[in-house]
């Protein structure tokens, strides 16, 4: 697969379920070179019109991967979910082929641990992550929420009353609450990166970062 531009990366996405197709489509929209692979011919035919390169192959087969030139790809995404054996064998085959950056979807923590042992560089848990994200949004005042592995979070929330009609230097969220305001979004205006002199109004939305517990407390302020 030739690259269209110098800064593009070549990615193979294996598994055309909901997660795999979402990743593949998003990469294509970002202008990246993508090869999508699935063993199911019906899925391959379903996505052939929307994804540039789609092939049918058994990715647990080393020879099949060699025929695809898999070692030439910069990154691989193993989006196989329910067939744990196929998921693990595919990651192992990719690692043995020398793919430098392998991302793999896991259903459980044990599944993820096995994937890491056989060669996955990054393991993602889409269902768990989305469930956790929605739970935080349901129980608090967050509009959006991302938590990282080291108990660090970034959230989007409505500005609490104590910040209204003040600059960030005046309300000082870092001093009082241990969080950093990364940016401010005002209705009808462009996103603004936060500075000490940035003012906050009643209906503004704030991008907040910091330790998860402190971010949660700040976002729940009224």
C-alpha positions as CSV (number, residue, x, y, z in Angstrom):
1,X,0.0,0.0,0.0
2,X,1.6,3.3,-1.1
3,X,1.3,6.3,1.2
4,X,-0.5,9.3,0.0
5,X,1.4,11.8,2.1
6,X,4.7,11.9,4.0
7,X,3.1,12.1,7.5
8,X,0.6,9.2,7.0
9,X,1.0,5.9,8.7
10,X,0.0,2.5,7.4
11,X,-2.4,0.6,9.6
12,X,-4.0,-2.8,9.4
13,X,-7.3,-3.3,11.2
14,X,-8.2,-6.9,11.9
15,X,-11.8,-7.6,12.7
16,X,-14.7,-5.8,11.2
17,X,-17.2,-5.7,14.0
18,X,-18.5,-2.4,15.4
19,X,-15.2,-1.5,17.1
20,X,-13.0,-2.4,14.2
21,X,-15.1,-0.7,11.5
22,X,-15.3,2.5,13.7
23,X,-11.5,2.5,14.0
24,X,-11.0,1.9,10.3
25,X,-13.5,4.5,9.2
26,X,-12.0,7.1,11.5
27,X,-8.5,6.4,10.3
28,X,-9.7,6.7,6.7
29,X,-11.4,10.1,7.5
30,X,-8.0,11.2,9.0
31,X,-6.3,10.5,5.7
32,X,-4.4,7.4,6.9
33,X,-3.6,4.3,4.9
34,X,-5.8,1.4,6.1
35,X,-6.0,-2.2,5.2
36,X,-9.1,-3.9,6.8
37,X,-9.1,-7.6,7.2
38,X,-11.8,-10.1,8.4
39,X,-12.3,-13.9,8.0
40,X,-16.0,-13.3,7.3
41,X,-16.6,-12.8,3.6
42,X,-20.0,-11.2,4.3
43,X,-18.4,-8.5,6.4
44,X,-15.6,-8.0,3.8
45,X,-18.2,-7.5,1.1
46,X,-20.3,-5.2,3.4
47,X,-17.4,-2.8,3.9
48,X,-15.7,-3.0,0.5
49,X,-17.5,0.1,-0.7
50,X,-16.7,2.3,2.3
51,X,-13.1,1.2,3.0
52,X,-10.4,1.5,0.3
53,X,-8.6,-1.8,1.1
54,X,-10.6,-4.7,2.5
55,X,-9.6,-8.4,2.2
56,X,-10.7,-11.7,3.5
57,X,-8.0,-13.7,5.4
58,X,-7.4,-15.9,8.4
59,X,-5.1,-13.7,10.5
60,X,-4.2,-16.6,12.8
61,X,-2.3,-18.1,9.8
62,X,1.3,-16.8,9.6
63,X,1.4,-17.5,5.9
64,X,-1.7,-15.5,5.2
65,X,-0.3,-12.6,7.0
66,X,3.0,-12.8,5.1
67,X,1.0,-12.7,1.8
68,X,-0.6,-9.5,3.0
69,X,2.8,-8.0,3.6
70,X,1.9,-7.4,7.2
71,X,5.5,-6.7,8.3
72,X,5.5,-3.5,6.2
73,X,2.7,-1.9,8.3
74,X,3.5,0.7,10.9
75,X,0.7,-0.3,13.2
76,X,-1.9,-3.0,13.7
77,X,-5.2,-3.0,15.4
78,X,-6.7,-6.3,16.5
79,X,-10.4,-5.7,16.9
80,X,-11.4,-9.3,17.3
81,X,-13.6,-9.4,20.4
82,X,-15.6,-12.6,21.1
83,X,-13.1,-15.2,19.7
84,X,-10.4,-14.9,22.3
85,X,-8.3,-17.7,20.8
86,X,-8.3,-15.9,17.4
87,X,-7.5,-12.6,19.1
88,X,-4.5,-14.0,20.9
89,X,-3.1,-16.0,18.0
90,X,-3.5,-13.0,15.7
91,X,-1.5,-10.7,18.1
92,X,1.1,-13.4,18.4
93,X,1.4,-13.7,14.6
94,X,1.7,-10.0,14.3
95,X,4.4,-9.8,16.9
96,X,6.4,-12.6,15.3
97,X,6.1,-10.8,11.9
98,X,7.7,-7.8,13.5
99,X,4.9,-5.2,13.4
100,X,6.3,-2.4,15.6
101,X,3.1,-1.1,17.2
102,X,0.2,-3.5,18.0
103,X,-3.1,-2.4,19.5
104,X,-5.6,-5.0,20.7
105,X,-9.1,-5.0,22.0
106,X,-9.8,-7.1,25.1
107,X,-13.0,-8.3,26.7
108,X,-11.7,-9.0,30.2
109,X,-8.6,-8.1,32.2
110,X,-7.4,-11.7,31.9
111,X,-7.8,-11.5,28.1
112,X,-5.9,-8.3,28.1
113,X,-3.0,-9.7,30.2
114,X,-2.6,-12.6,27.8
115,X,-2.6,-10.2,24.8
116,X,0.2,-8.2,26.5
117,X,2.2,-11.4,27.1
118,X,2.1,-12.5,23.5
119,X,3.1,-9.1,22.1
120,X,0.4,-6.4,22.2
121,X,1.9,-3.0,23.0
122,X,-1.4,-1.4,23.8
123,X,-4.6,-3.1,25.1
124,X,-7.9,-1.3,25.1
125,X,-11.2,-2.2,26.8
126,X,-13.9,-0.3,24.8
127,X,-16.9,-1.6,26.6
128,X,-15.4,-1.1,30.1
129,X,-14.1,2.4,29.2
130,X,-17.4,3.5,27.8
131,X,-19.3,2.1,30.7
132,X,-17.1,3.9,33.2
133,X,-17.3,7.1,31.2
134,X,-21.1,7.0,31.1
135,X,-21.4,6.2,34.8
136,X,-19.3,9.3,35.7
137,X,-21.4,11.5,33.4
138,X,-24.7,10.1,34.9
139,X,-23.7,10.5,38.5
140,X,-22.1,14.0,38.2
141,X,-22.2,17.2,36.3
142,X,-19.7,16.2,33.7
143,X,-20.6,16.6,30.0
144,X,-17.6,14.5,28.9
145,X,-15.0,12.5,30.7
146,X,-11.7,10.6,30.1
147,X,-9.7,8.7,32.7
148,X,-6.2,7.6,32.2
149,X,-4.4,4.6,33.8
150,X,-2.6,6.6,36.4
151,X,-5.8,8.0,38.1
152,X,-5.5,11.2,36.0
153,X,-8.6,12.6,34.3
154,X,-9.8,15.2,31.9
155,X,-13.4,16.3,31.9
156,X,-15.7,18.9,30.4
157,X,-18.2,20.5,32.7
158,X,-20.3,23.6,33.2
159,X,-18.5,26.3,35.1
160,X,-19.4,26.2,38.8
161,X,-20.8,29.4,40.4
162,X,-17.6,30.3,42.3
163,X,-15.8,30.9,38.9
164,X,-18.5,33.1,37.3
165,X,-17.4,36.7,36.4
166,X,-13.9,36.1,37.6
167,X,-10.6,35.4,35.9
168,X,-8.9,32.1,36.6
169,X,-6.3,33.9,38.6
170,X,-9.1,35.2,40.9
171,X,-11.0,32.0,41.3
172,X,-7.8,29.9,41.4
173,X,-9.2,26.4,40.9
174,X,-5.7,24.9,41.2
175,X,-5.1,26.4,44.7
176,X,-8.6,25.7,46.0
177,X,-9.4,22.4,44.3
178,X,-6.1,21.0,43.0
179,X,-7.3,21.0,39.3
180,X,-6.1,22.8,36.2
181,X,-8.4,24.5,33.8
182,X,-7.1,23.7,30.4
183,X,-9.6,25.7,28.4
184,X,-12.9,27.6,28.3
185,X,-15.7,27.2,25.7
186,X,-18.2,30.0,25.5
187,X,-21.5,29.5,23.5
188,X,-21.0,30.9,20.0
189,X,-17.3,31.5,20.4
190,X,-14.1,29.6,19.7
191,X,-12.5,27.4,22.3
192,X,-10.0,29.4,24.4
193,X,-6.9,27.9,26.0
194,X,-6.9,28.9,29.6
195,X,-4.6,31.6,31.0
196,X,-4.6,33.3,34.4
197,X,-6.3,36.3,32.8
198,X,-9.0,34.2,31.1
199,X,-12.4,35.2,32.4
200,X,-15.3,32.7,33.0
201,X,-19.0,33.5,32.6
202,X,-22.1,31.8,33.9
203,X,-22.8,29.5,30.9
204,X,-19.2,28.6,30.0
205,X,-17.9,25.1,29.8
206,X,-14.6,24.3,31.3
207,X,-12.0,21.6,30.3
208,X,-10.7,20.4,33.6
209,X,-7.7,18.2,34.3
210,X,-6.1,16.7,37.4
211,X,-6.3,13.7,39.8
212,X,-9.5,11.8,39.2
213,X,-11.0,12.4,42.6
214,X,-10.3,16.1,42.5
215,X,-11.7,16.5,39.0
216,X,-14.9,14.7,40.1
217,X,-15.3,16.9,43.1
218,X,-14.7,20.1,41.1
219,X,-17.1,19.1,38.4
220,X,-19.8,18.4,41.0
221,X,-19.6,22.0,42.4
222,X,-22.8,24.0,41.8
